[in-house]
Amino acid sequence: AVSLGIPLSDLDHHSTIDLAIDGADEVDPHLNLVKGRGGSLLREKMVEGTCKKFICIVDESKLVKHLGGSGLAMPVEVVPFCWKFTANKLQNLFEDSGCVAKLRNDSKGKSFVTDNGNYIVDLYLKKDIGDLQVASDAILRIAGVVEHGMFLDMATTVIVAGELGITSKNK
């Protein structure tokens, strides 16, 4: 960006962003998202939380009936200290949904470390977790949790590319 003369800034100097465009790992029918399988969920949530408009672009494989419905991970960023305690609390919280909580490892088999120096505990869910706001609040009340990968009511538009073309859904 700098080499092209595009000025850079940060959220401390510009606390509101007009537009953010990003992808997602899952999108439910209400435009709620799962993000963070790449490991940067806290920073992404901070950026997208400052936006006036957040456009999410995905292919149709990312569409799910409910968050966690793909069978892939629902990431939760946790502090490294006593991460097993936190992971057990998370697993027990969603026991009725068949949750299995696993510490994410990097390509060398060591604990994956986020850009904030934390770990990711991936939640694998067999069933719907119910009311997402209730689930969000419960996750965030667990000691050791930094943030989760559910981006609720944040996307203003979701653009979906599929075999039949491109569709758009707005809030």
SULZI-V323427 format. One record per backbone hydrogen bond with DSSP energy under -1.0 kcal/mol. CO is the residue of the C=O (numbers start at 1). NH is the residue of the N-H. If there is no record, write none. Layout:
co=CO nh=NH
co=CO nh=NH
This chain:
co=1 nh=6
co=2 nh=5
co=10 nh=14
co=17 nh=52
co=20 nh=55
co=22 nh=57
co=26 nh=34
co=27 nh=64
co=28 nh=31
co=32 nh=28
co=33 nh=151
co=34 nh=25
co=34 nh=26
co=36 nh=39
co=40 nh=44
co=41 nh=45
co=42 nh=46
co=43 nh=47
co=44 nh=48
co=45 nh=49
co=47 nh=50
co=50 nh=17
co=53 nh=20
co=54 nh=156
co=54 nh=157
co=55 nh=22
co=56 nh=159
co=58 nh=161
co=59 nh=62
co=60 nh=63
co=62 nh=27
co=66 nh=69
co=68 nh=71
co=74 nh=123
co=75 nh=149
co=76 nh=121
co=77 nh=146
co=77 nh=147
co=78 nh=119
co=80 nh=83
co=82 nh=86
co=83 nh=87
co=84 nh=88
co=85 nh=89
co=86 nh=90
co=87 nh=91
co=88 nh=92
co=89 nh=93
co=90 nh=94
co=92 nh=95
co=94 nh=97
co=94 nh=99
co=95 nh=98
co=97 nh=126
co=97 nh=127
co=100 nh=124
co=102 nh=122
co=104 nh=112
co=106 nh=109
co=110 nh=106
co=114 nh=117
co=118 nh=114
co=119 nh=78
co=120 nh=104
co=121 nh=76
co=122 nh=102
co=123 nh=74
co=124 nh=100
co=131 nh=135
co=132 nh=136
co=133 nh=137
co=134 nh=138
co=135 nh=139
co=136 nh=140
co=137 nh=141
co=139 nh=142
co=142 nh=145
co=144 nh=79
co=147 nh=77
co=149 nh=35
co=151 nh=33
co=156 nh=171
co=157 nh=56
co=158 nh=169
co=159 nh=58
co=160 nh=167
co=161 nh=60
co=162 nh=165
co=165 nh=162
co=167 nh=160
co=169 nh=158
